[in-house]
Amino acid sequence: MTHPTLLVIAHGSRDPRHAATVHALTERVRAERPGLRVETAFLEFNAPSVPRVLERLAAEGADEVVALPLLLTRAFHAKTDIPSVLREARARLPRLHVRQADVLGPSPLLNAALGRRLREAGVRPGDVPRTGLVLASAGSSDPEAIAVIAEIARELRHTGWCAVRPAFASALLPRTEDAVRALRAEGVDRVAVAPYVIAPGRLPDRIVAGAEAAGADVLAGVLGPAPEMARLLLDRYDETRVTVGASLSA
């Protein structure tokens, strides 16, 4: 019995670093699980598109696909854009069974990936108790997504940081620079910024610019192809594959 194809669906960006980072992550997923077919598609700006990849898979005889949104929260793209694209594809390709996986967050593996990037940027274990952390996300107007970011910030506060503030690159406040300055005003001597984003692009660049403008002491890299990210993608794939198998055998 063959395993379903894993189709990783990224948003896409005009910034070439975005697609390069997405492909680096999917390559790590392939390395983690040899033999699993992993395809990458984009909602916009980059090729191949989701419909094009699904059409190719159907033409090659694939019968099952797990479509995994490369998204950290359940907001507009996960709730509307991707389901719409997949519905249209199912209508055109009735023999191809496509199941949408859950988004990546929240997850302890994402928190572990954040920790990895902060350590790589120079945060040592002994620094944490005297360091304030800005958890900088892309931002969303979706209440569920906002609540998830707030909850992650609360969880991180319990891991030893002297303070944790969420910040957003769009849709709502505070911006990264505002959160850094607010921590300084509270008397925090050392401030680290952790971008809660997967790949570079316009909004992540706003996070970087804000951190630099406010004089953050540490700026971590994007989550990108961290090992924890690859494991998380496979976890979401496995969860959905089990559900697919159960529904097909019912």
ABEGO torsion letter per residue (X at the ends): XBBBBBBBBBAEBABAAAAAAAAAAAAAAAAABBGBBBBBBBABGBOBBAAAAAAAAAAAGBABBBBBBBBABBBAAAAAAAAAAAAAAAAABAABBBBBBBBAOBBAAAAAAAAAAAAAAGBBAAAAAABBBBBBBAEBABAAAAAAAAAAAAAAAAAGBABBBBBBABGBOBBAAAAAAAAAAAGBABBBBBBBBABBEAAAAAAAAAAAAAGBABBBBBAEABAAAAAAAAAAAAAAAAAAAAAAAX
